[in-house]
Amino acid sequence: MKIRLRLAATAVSLAALSTALLAQQFTYPATKKVDQVDVYHGTKVPDPYRWLEDDSSAQTAAWVEAQNAITFPYLEAIPFRRQLQARVKELSDYPKYSSPSRKGPYYFYTSNPGLLDQSILYIQRGIDGAPEVLIDPNTWAGGGTTRLGAFAVSTDAKYAVYGISKSGSDWQQYKVMELATKKTLPDTLDWVKVSGVAWHGDGFYYSRYPEPAKGKSEKAAINEDHRVYFHKVGTPQSQDRQIYQDAANPQRFNVVETTEDERFALLTVADRGKGKDGNALFARDLSRGQREFNPVFRDITNDSYNVVDNVADKLLVETNRNAPNGRVVLVDPKKPAEAEWKTVLPERPEPLQGVSTAGGKIFATYLKDVTTKAYVYRMDGTLETEVALPGPGVAGGFGGNRDDTFVFYTFNSLNVPPTIYRYDIATKTSTIFRQPKVPGYNPELYETKSVFYPSKDGTKIPMFLVHKKGLKLDGTNPTLLYAYGGFNIVQSPTFSASRLALLEQGFVYANANLRGGGEYGEQWHQQGMKLKKQNVFDDFIAAGEWLIANKYTSSERLAIQGGSNGGLLIGAVINQRPDLARVAIPQVGVMDMLRFHKFTIGFNWIADYGSSDNEDEFKALHAYSPLHNIRAGVKYPATLITTADHDDRVVPAHSFKYAATLQEKASKETPILIRIDTKSGHGASSLTKALETTADIYAFIMHNMGLKPVSGTQ
């Protein structure tokens, strides 16, 4: 039965409650201030809410409780919140699958029949075998917030390593399972973070940090001394053999992988804390009994090297060395000089997004104006065919084993749900393997389009739009503008079932592809990083202005949203242009640009942002830092800040300090609220929490635009 978002007569009492709350909500909890002033290159910078960085203190806990005591009653008083929650839940209640992967005789995939908090991992013998539950995280302790992290099967398909993440944390505990019996062995590996699982024989390489000292918060303390170990199945972690440590560079990431044939163990070393965006690469030829990692690419620069596969004693490497859009080369680890490389896939005008091998072929995907193009090559780089995709959209997958005869990939777009395709290598044809059916969704009712708009400096920026067909360009349509703009990440125009709850209410959804991302390769990325970060904010502001100028919406009907680096984006934009939008949703944002590198793995972001330790970079950071550029007395958009107590990536202190400052300085004409989730992390720790947060954001947006849901669902 469809839920109709329609206000009934019983909503009168809720409306009265909402009115009462609106009359008093802008008196925020008193947040104490301390006399903390830091000096950066001669500039004094006050930090009066520094005490909120201690997320384990009783004072911070009391502050969180006081904030939530305002935020949640406000949200609960929105008359249509419950109906909206129910609609978001209803739209998400359909079977979801991941693409299958194979190891030995077994296929593995995850599935969620609808609204389980966690997807279930299945195993089956052969592609047509009967699926059996292998791991069901919903049975684990934690009330649905304990997630399955890593999962890696040994080459002989005898064992599998799986990771356990609690309450959305990036920390994982590794366990080992015997696949034939589905029995979890006593092996338990703790303090695992930024790690792969690289099988070799009866054991595997993994990376971990030392156990934090007593009294130090595992959530906020800086993570240093990343080491590589080898664990032999059936032994305690205390007997694991340390393989690699770099005590002189404690903030480097050190991760090992092995090739499919286990001939090579490959050590990747990254040092982003020193502003380098690339990596070094070392190799052990295990077939020759090598005990040391020998340098293939010793120096860490802005050049990246990713081993795709090995071809006998050579390495197939994806790199941006002298190729900003990426290329694939064959490298002899015994003679790794660039002059000795053999080009397999040369650089193209479009950025290379992904490379994998399967069935003796190379599969490569490229981005053409933010949509995927996929190709199949022989191992020597000879083009065989282009994979015929269903249309403009985003495709990924294509990986497999050397003896596979088919691979899987997933395709989706703003109005096409993620659909899994099976690609037959011999016949070069794709067939639908699994296609979801979103309840009540009719794609014929919606249209998508791509546009290009000029940024402040004239650069053309792509943006994707989706909305109901028959939209009138009269400037009155409620619109949600979303973007990211950083870390060479592509903000792909992908499908969201829960987003339909807005679209069916007449919203326009706009996905802007700002500089700083990877939409047009490394040059596009570099135009939005470090001293050029202001380009990202200019690109976003120009997107909002274009939507208004072209009569899609108005400032009073525009909401803006972003998460993580995108949360930083929203915080910076509303400081610079508080008049641009009616509502702002900065989620789990990096808000203190002068101290982000002081927590957990924040130093990893210096490669993109720069550091306040550098005088020129400090000036740029200080000029746009969301926390440090809030202006007193300014009318800011209605703002809902979201974070979570177990976010150990962008620690909640960023949002805490930002919310306290914005509540202190902004005019009292619009609500400035912070929604702090519990037992959750940088991403929602369960489907329930994800849907609850989404519904609350939508309710906040609609309520502050003065909208009421129209009856009906489409």
C-alpha positions in Angstrom: 0.0 0.0 0.0 1.4 3.4 -1.0 1.8 6.0 1.7 0.3 9.3 0.7 2.1 12.4 2.1 -1.0 14.3 3.0 -1.7 16.4 6.1 -4.7 15.1 8.0 -6.9 17.0 10.5 -4.9 15.4 13.3 -1.9 17.4 12.2 -3.4 20.6 13.7 -2.0 19.8 17.2 1.4 19.0 15.7 1.3 22.3 13.8 0.5 24.1 17.0 3.5 22.4 18.7 5.7 23.3 15.8 4.7 27.0 16.1 5.4 27.0 19.8 8.9 25.5 19.2 9.6 28.0 16.4 8.9 30.8 18.8 11.6 29.6 21.3 14.0 27.4 19.3 16.7 30.1 18.7 17.8 30.3 22.3 20.6 27.8 22.1 22.4 26.0 24.9 25.0 28.2 26.6 28.4 27.1 25.3 31.3 28.1 27.5 34.3 29.9 26.0 37.9 29.5 27.0 40.8 31.8 26.6 42.6 29.9 23.9 44.6 31.8 21.2 47.0 30.2 18.7 49.6 32.1 16.8 50.1 31.0 13.1 53.0 32.8 11.4 52.4 35.9 13.5 48.6 35.9 13.2 46.7 35.4 16.4 43.7 33.0 16.0 41.2 32.6 18.9 39.8 29.1 19.5 37.3 29.6 22.3 35.6 26.2 21.9 38.8 24.1 21.9 37.4 22.1 24.8 34.8 20.5 22.5 37.7 18.6 20.9 37.7 16.3 23.9 34.9 13.9 22.8 35.4 11.7 25.9 34.8 14.5 28.5 31.7 14.8 30.6 31.4 18.5 29.6 31.3 17.6 25.9 28.8 14.8 26.5 26.5 17.3 28.4 26.8 19.8 25.5 25.9 17.1 23.0 22.9 16.1 25.1 21.8 19.8 25.3 22.1 20.3 21.5 20.1 17.2 20.7 17.5 18.2 23.2 16.8 21.2 21.0 17.3 19.6 17.6 15.2 16.4 17.9 12.1 18.1 19.3 12.3 20.7 16.5 12.4 17.9 13.9 9.7 15.9 15.7 7.4 18.9 15.6 7.5 19.2 11.8 4.0 18.0 11.0 4.8 15.8 8.1 8.1 14.3 9.4 6.6 10.9 10.2 4.9 10.6 6.9 8.2 11.6 5.2 10.1 9.0 7.2 7.6 6.4 6.2 7.9 7.3 2.5 11.7 7.2 2.5 11.5 3.8 4.2 8.9 2.5 1.7 11.0 3.6 -1.3 14.0 1.8 0.1 12.2 -1.5 0.8 13.3 -3.6 -2.2 15.9 -6.3 -2.7 19.4 -5.0 -3.3 22.4 -7.0 -4.5 26.1 -6.6 -5.1 27.9 -8.0 -8.1 29.1 -11.6 -7.5 32.8 -12.3 -7.2 34.5 -15.7 -7.6 37.3 -17.5 -5.8 37.9 -21.2 -6.7 34.5 -23.0 -7.0 32.6 -20.4 -4.9 30.7 -17.2 -5.8 30.2 -14.5 -3.2 27.8 -11.6 -3.1 25.9 -9.4 -0.6 22.1 -9.0 -0.5 19.6 -7.1 1.5 15.9 -8.2 1.0 14.7 -4.7 1.8 15.2 -2.9 5.2 17.7 -5.0 7.1 20.3 -2.8 8.8 23.1 -4.7 7.2 23.4 -6.7 4.0 24.0 -10.4 4.3 27.0 -12.1 2.6 26.1 -15.2 0.6 28.2 -18.1 -0.7 27.2 -20.5 -3.5 29.0 -23.2 -5.4 29.0 -22.2 -9.1 27.1 -19.4 -10.7 23.9 -21.5 -10.7 24.4 -23.0 -7.2 22.0 -22.5 -4.3 23.0 -19.5 -2.2 23.7 -20.0 1.5 24.2 -17.4 4.2 27.9 -17.1 5.0 27.9 -14.0 7.3 24.9 -12.2 8.6 26.1 -9.0 10.5 22.5 -8.5 11.7 23.0 -11.3 14.2 26.1 -9.6 15.7 26.0 -7.5 18.9 25.5 -3.8 18.5 21.8 -3.4 17.6 22.4 -3.4 13.8 25.3 -1.0 13.9 28.1 -3.5 13.6 29.1 -3.8 10.0 31.0 -6.3 7.8 34.2 -4.6 6.6 36.9 -6.4 4.7 36.3 -9.7 3.1 39.1 -11.6 1.2 39.2 -15.3 0.3 42.4 -17.2 0.1 43.7 -18.4 -3.3 42.8 -22.0 -2.6 39.3 -20.9 -1.3 40.0 -22.6 2.0 39.8 -19.6 4.2 38.4 -16.1 4.2 39.3 -13.0 6.3 36.5 -10.8 7.3 36.5 -7.4 9.1 34.2 -6.2 11.9 33.5 -2.5 12.2 31.6 -1.3 15.3 29.3 1.8 15.3 30.6 3.1 12.0 34.2 3.3 13.1 37.1 3.0 10.6 38.8 0.6 13.0 38.3 -3.0 12.1 38.9 -6.3 13.9 39.9 -9.1 11.5 38.6 -12.7 11.9 39.3 -15.9 9.9 36.7 -18.3 8.7 37.0 -21.8 7.3 34.8 -21.8 4.3 33.9 -25.5 4.0 32.5 -25.6 7.6 31.6 -21.8 7.9 33.4 -22.0 11.2 35.1 -18.8 12.6 38.5 -19.7 13.9 40.1 -18.2 17.1 42.3 -15.9 15.0 41.6 -12.3 16.1 43.5 -9.3 14.8 42.9 -5.9 16.4 43.8 -2.3 15.7 43.5 -2.7 11.9 43.0 0.4 9.9 43.9 1.5 6.3 44.7 -2.1 5.4 44.3 -4.7 2.7 44.3 -8.5 3.1 47.0 -10.0 0.9 47.0 -13.8 1.0 50.1 -15.9 0.5 50.0 -19.6 1.2 48.5 -20.3 4.7 48.6 -16.7 5.8 48.2 -13.1 4.8 49.7 -9.6 5.0 47.8 -6.8 6.7 48.4 -3.3 8.2 47.7 -2.0 11.7 48.6 0.6 14.2 50.0 0.0 17.7 47.4 -0.3 20.4 46.6 3.3 21.7 48.2 4.2 25.1 45.8 3.9 28.0 43.8 7.1 28.5 44.1 8.2 24.9 40.9 8.3 22.8 41.0 5.9 19.9 38.4 8.1 18.2 40.4 11.4 18.1 44.1 10.6 18.8 46.3 11.0 15.8 47.1 7.7 14.1 50.8 7.1 13.7 53.3 4.2 13.1 51.5 2.2 10.5 53.1 -1.2 10.2 52.7 -4.3 8.0 52.5 -7.8 9.6 52.1 -11.3 8.3 49.6 -13.5 10.1 49.7 -17.3 9.8 46.2 -18.9 10.1 45.8 -20.7 13.4 48.2 -18.5 15.4 47.6 -15.7 17.9 48.2 -12.1 16.8 51.1 -11.9 19.3 53.0 -14.2 17.0 52.5 -12.2 13.8 55.7 -11.4 12.1 56.4 -7.7 11.5 57.2 -7.2 7.8 57.6 -3.5 7.5 57.9 -0.4 9.7 59.1 3.1 8.9 59.7 4.7 12.3 61.3 7.8 10.7 58.0 8.6 8.9 55.2 7.7 11.3 52.4 9.3 9.3 53.0 7.2 6.2 50.5 4.6 5.1 52.1 1.2 4.3 49.9 -1.4 2.6 50.7 -4.7 1.0 48.8 -6.6 -1.7 49.7 -9.8 -3.6 49.1 -10.6 -7.3 46.5 -13.2 -8.2 49.2 -15.9 -8.7 50.9 -14.9 -5.4 54.1 -14.4 -7.3 54.6 -10.8 -6.1 54.0 -9.1 -2.8 53.7 -5.4 -3.5 54.2 -2.7 -0.8 52.6 0.7 -1.5 53.8 3.6 0.6 51.9 7.0 0.7 53.0 10.2 2.5 50.1 12.6 2.0 50.8 14.2 5.3 53.8 15.8 3.6 51.7 17.1 0.8 52.5 14.4 -1.7 49.6 13.0 -3.7 51.4 9.9 -5.1 53.0 6.8 -3.7 56.2 4.7 -3.8 56.1 1.0 -4.8 58.2 -1.9 -3.7 58.1 -5.5 -4.8 59.1 -8.9 -3.5 59.3 -11.8 -6.0 58.0 -14.5 -3.8 58.6 -17.2 -6.4 62.3 -16.4 -6.0 62.2 -16.4 -2.3 63.0 -12.7 -1.9 62.9 -11.5 1.7 63.2 -7.8 1.1 60.9 -5.3 -0.7 62.9 -4.0 -3.6 62.2 -0.5 -4.9 60.3 -0.2 -8.2 59.4 3.4 -7.7 61.3 4.6 -4.7 60.5 8.3 -4.5 57.2 9.7 -3.3 56.0 12.5 -5.5 52.6 13.5 -6.9 52.9 10.5 -9.3 50.7 7.5 -8.5 51.5 3.8 -9.3 48.8 1.1 -9.0 49.6 -2.5 -10.0 46.8 -4.0 -12.0 48.2 -7.4 -12.5 51.5 -9.2 -13.3 52.3 -10.6 -16.7 54.9 -13.3 -15.8 57.8 -11.4 -14.3 56.5 -8.0 -15.3 54.0 -5.6 -13.6 51.1 -4.0 -15.4 50.9 -0.6 -13.8 48.3 2.2 -14.0 50.1 5.6 -13.5 49.7 9.3 -14.0 53.4 9.8 -14.4 53.8 12.2 -17.3 50.1 11.4 -18.1 47.6 13.5 -16.0 44.7 11.5 -17.4 46.3 8.2 -16.7 47.9 5.4 -18.7 48.9 1.7 -18.3 52.5 0.6 -18.7 54.4 -2.7 -18.4 57.3 -2.5 -16.0 60.1 -4.9 -15.3 60.7 -4.6 -11.5 64.3 -5.5 -12.1 64.7 -2.6 -14.6 62.1 0.0 -13.5 63.5 3.1 -15.1 60.9 5.0 -17.1 62.9 4.6 -20.3 62.4 0.8 -20.0 58.6 1.0 -19.7 56.3 -0.4 -22.4 53.2 1.5 -23.0 50.1 -0.7 -23.1 47.2 1.8 -22.9 48.4 5.3 -23.8 46.9 8.4 -22.2 43.6 9.6 -23.8 41.8 12.9 -23.8 39.4 11.4 -21.3 40.5 10.5 -17.8 41.1 6.8 -17.1 38.8 5.8 -14.2 39.5 2.1 -13.7 41.6 -0.7 -15.0 41.2 -4.5 -14.2 42.0 -7.8 -15.8 39.9 -10.9 -16.3 39.8 -13.8 -18.7 43.1 -12.8 -20.3 41.8 -9.3 -21.2 42.2 -5.8 -19.9 39.0 -3.9 -19.0 39.4 -0.1 -18.9 36.8 2.6 -18.1 37.1 6.2 -19.1 35.0 9.3 -18.2 33.5 11.3 -21.0 31.8 14.4 -19.5 31.2 12.4 -16.3 29.7 9.4 -18.0 31.4 6.0 -18.4 32.9 4.6 -21.5 34.1 1.0 -21.1 36.5 -0.9 -23.4 38.1 -4.4 -23.7 41.7 -4.8 -24.8 44.1 -7.7 -25.3 46.9 -7.9 -22.8 49.2 -6.1 -25.2 46.9 -3.2 -25.4 45.1 -3.9 -28.7 41.6 -2.7 -28.6 39.0 -5.5 -29.1 35.7 -3.8 -28.4 33.7 -1.1 -26.6 31.2 -2.4 -24.1 27.8 -1.3 -25.2 26.3 0.3 -22.1 22.6 0.9 -21.7 23.0 4.7 -22.1 24.7 7.7 -20.4 25.4 6.8 -16.8 28.0 5.3 -14.5 29.4 1.8 -14.8 31.9 -0.1 -12.6 33.1 -3.6 -11.9 34.6 -5.7 -14.7 37.1 -7.4 -12.5 37.7 -11.1 -12.3 40.1 -14.0 -12.5 42.4 -15.0 -15.3 40.3 -18.1 -16.1 37.0 -16.3 -16.0 34.8 -16.5 -19.1 32.5 -13.7 -18.0 32.6 -10.7 -15.7 30.0 -8.5 -14.0 29.5 -4.8 -14.0 26.9 -2.4 -12.4 25.3 0.4 -14.3 23.1 3.2 -13.0 22.3 6.9 -13.5 20.1 9.6 -11.9 16.9 7.8 -13.0 18.2 4.2 -13.5 18.6 2.1 -10.3 21.8 0.1 -10.0 21.5 -2.9 -12.4 24.0 -5.7 -12.6 25.1 -7.0 -16.0 26.9 -10.1 -17.0 29.4 -9.5 -19.8 30.4 -12.6 -21.9 34.1 -12.2 -22.9 33.9 -14.5 -26.0 30.7 -13.1 -27.5 31.3 -9.6 -26.3 27.7 -9.2 -25.2 26.0 -8.0 -22.0 22.9 -9.4 -20.5 21.0 -8.2 -17.4 21.8 -10.4 -14.4 19.9 -8.6 -11.7 17.6 -5.6 -12.0 16.0 -4.0 -9.0 12.4 -3.0 -8.8 11.9 0.1 -6.7 8.4 0.1 -5.3 6.1 2.6 -7.0 8.9 4.1 -9.1 8.1 4.9 -12.8 11.2 6.3 -14.6 9.0 7.6 -17.4 7.7 10.3 -15.0 11.2 11.9 -14.7 13.7 13.3 -17.0 17.5 13.9 -16.6 19.8 16.3 -18.5 23.3 17.5 -18.4 24.2 21.2 -18.7 27.4 23.2 -18.6 27.6 26.6 -16.8 30.4 29.2 -16.5 32.2 29.6 -13.2 33.5 32.9 -12.0 36.7 32.6 -14.1 34.8 31.4 -17.2 35.6 27.7 -16.8 32.7 25.5 -18.0 31.4 23.2 -15.2 29.2 20.2 -15.9 26.0 19.7 -13.9 23.3 17.0 -14.0 19.7 17.6 -13.3 16.8 15.3 -12.6 13.1 16.3 -12.0 9.6 15.5 -13.0 8.7 15.8 -16.6 6.8 18.9 -17.5 8.7 21.2 -15.1 7.8 24.9 -15.5 10.8 27.2 -15.5 9.1 29.9 -13.4 11.6 30.2 -10.6 9.4 28.6 -8.0 10.7 24.9 -8.0 12.2 23.7 -4.8 15.8 22.6 -5.6 18.5 20.6 -3.9 22.0 21.3 -5.1 24.7 18.7 -4.1 28.4 18.6 -4.7 31.8 17.5 -3.4 34.8 19.0 -5.2 37.9 17.4 -3.9 40.5 14.6 -3.5 40.3 13.7 -7.2 36.9 12.0 -6.4 34.2 12.0 -9.1 30.8 13.1 -7.9 28.9 10.7 -10.1 25.3 11.3 -11.1 23.9 8.1 -9.5 20.5 6.8 -8.5 19.0 7.2 -5.0 15.7 5.6 -4.1 15.2 7.8 -1.0 15.8 10.9 -3.2 12.5 10.0 -4.9 10.7 11.3 -1.8 11.8 14.8 -2.8 11.5 14.4 -6.6 7.9 13.3 -6.4 7.2 16.5 -4.4 8.3 18.6 -7.3 12.0 19.0 -6.3 14.8 19.5 -8.8 18.0 17.6 -7.9 21.2 19.2 -9.2 24.5 17.3 -9.1 27.4 19.8 -9.8 30.8 18.5 -10.8 33.2 21.0 -9.4 36.9 21.4 -9.8 39.0 19.5 -7.3 37.3 16.3 -8.3 38.5 13.8 -10.9 35.9 14.5 -13.6 38.5 15.6 -16.1 41.6 14.1 -14.7 44.5 15.4 -12.6 44.5 18.9 -14.0 40.9 19.3 -13.0 41.8 18.1 -9.6 44.7 20.4 -9.2 42.6 23.4 -10.2 40.6 22.9 -6.9 43.3 22.1 -4.3 45.6 23.9 -1.9 46.0 27.5 -3.0 43.3 27.1 -5.7 40.6 25.8 -3.4 38.6 29.0 -3.8 37.8 27.8 -7.4 35.7 25.0 -5.8 33.5 27.5 -3.9 33.3 29.7 -6.9 32.1 26.7 -9.0 29.4 25.9 -6.5 28.2 29.4 -6.1 28.0 29.7 -9.9 25.9 26.5 -10.0 23.4 28.0 -7.6 23.3 31.3 -9.6 22.8 29.4 -12.9 19.8 27.5 -11.4 18.3 30.8 -10.3 19.1 32.7 -13.5 17.6 29.9 -15.6 14.4 30.0 -13.6 14.7 26.5 -12.1 14.4 28.0 -8.7 15.0 31.0 -6.5 17.2 31.7 -3.4 14.2 31.1 -1.2 13.6 27.7 -2.8 17.2 26.5 -3.0 18.8 24.1 -0.5 22.5 23.2 -0.7 24.1 20.0 0.7 27.5 18.3 0.9 29.2 15.7 3.1 32.8 15.4 4.4 34.9 17.6 2.1 31.5 18.6 0.7 30.5 19.7 4.3 33.5 22.0 4.2 32.2 23.2 0.8 28.8 24.1 2.3 30.4 25.8 5.3 32.6 27.9 3.2 29.9 28.8 0.7 27.4 30.1 3.3 30.1 32.2 4.8 30.8 33.8 1.4 27.3 33.9 0.1 24.8 33.6 3.0 22.1 34.9 0.6 22.5 32.2 -2.0 20.2 29.5 -0.5 17.3 29.2 2.0 18.6 26.0 3.6 22.1 24.5 4.1 23.0 20.9 5.1 26.7 20.6 5.9 27.3 16.9 6.8 30.3 15.5 8.7 32.3 18.4 7.4 36.0 19.4 7.8 35.3 22.8 9.4 38.5 23.7 11.2 41.0 24.1 8.4 43.8 25.1 10.8 43.7 22.0 13.0 42.3 19.1 10.8 45.7 17.4 10.7 45.8 17.0 14.4 43.2 14.2 14.6 43.2 10.5 13.6 44.2 10.4 9.9 43.5 14.1 9.1 47.2 14.6 8.1 46.3 12.5 5.1 44.4 15.5 3.7 47.4 17.9 3.6 48.1 16.7 0.1 44.7 18.2 -1.0 44.3 21.1 1.4 47.8 22.2 2.4 48.7 22.8 6.0 48.5 25.7 8.5 52.2 24.9 9.3 53.1 26.4 5.9 52.7 30.2 5.8 51.3 30.6 2.3 48.9 27.6 2.8 47.9 29.0 6.2 46.8 32.3 4.6 44.7 30.4 2.0 43.2 28.0 4.6 42.4 30.8 7.1 40.7 32.8 4.3 38.0 30.2 3.7 38.0 28.0 6.8 34.3 27.5 7.7 34.9 27.9 11.4 37.0 31.0 11.2 35.0 33.1 8.7 31.5 33.2 10.4 30.4 36.8 10.5 28.5 38.2 13.5 24.9 39.3 12.9 24.6 37.8 9.4 21.4 36.0 8.4 22.6 32.6 7.5 20.5 29.9 5.7 18.5 27.6 8.0 21.3 25.2 8.7 21.2 21.6 9.9 24.7 20.3 10.7 25.0 16.5 10.9 27.7 14.4 12.6 28.0 11.2 14.7 29.7 10.2 17.9 31.9 7.5 16.3 33.2 9.4 13.3 36.9 8.8 13.6 37.7 10.1 10.2 36.3 13.7 10.3 36.1 13.8 14.1 32.8 15.4 15.4 34.8 18.2 17.0 34.8 19.9 13.6 31.0 20.1 13.6 30.8 20.8 17.4 33.0 23.9 17.3 31.4 25.1 14.0 27.9 24.7 15.4 28.8 26.5 18.6 30.3 29.4 16.7 27.5 29.7 14.2 24.9 29.7 17.0 26.8 32.4 18.8 27.4 34.7 15.9 24.5 34.2 13.3 21.4 36.3 13.5 18.5 34.6 15.2 16.2 34.7 12.2 16.8 31.2 11.1 17.5 27.9 13.0 21.1 26.7 13.4 20.8 23.1 14.6 23.2 20.2 14.9 22.0 16.6 14.7 24.4 14.3 16.5 23.8 10.6 15.8 24.9 7.9 18.2 26.6 4.6 17.5 27.3 5.8 14.0 30.3 7.1 12.1 31.5 9.1 9.1 28.9 7.1 7.1 25.7 5.8 8.7 26.4 2.6 10.6 23.1 1.0 9.6 20.4 1.3 7.0 17.9 2.4 9.6 20.2 5.3 10.7 20.8 6.3 7.1 17.1 6.5 6.3 16.3 8.4 9.5 19.0 11.0 8.8 17.8 11.4 5.2 14.2 11.8 6.2 15.1 14.4 8.8 17.2 16.4 6.3 14.3 16.3 3.8 11.8 17.4 6.5 14.1 20.2 7.6 14.5 21.4 4.0 10.8 21.4 3.2 9.8 22.9 6.5 12.2 25.8 6.1 11.1 26.5 2.6 7.5 26.7 3.9 6.4 23.7 1.9 3.8 21.1 2.7 3.7 17.7 1.0 1.3 17.3 -1.8 -0.9 14.2 -1.7 0.1 11.2 -3.8 3.4 9.7 -4.4 4.3 10.4 -8.0 
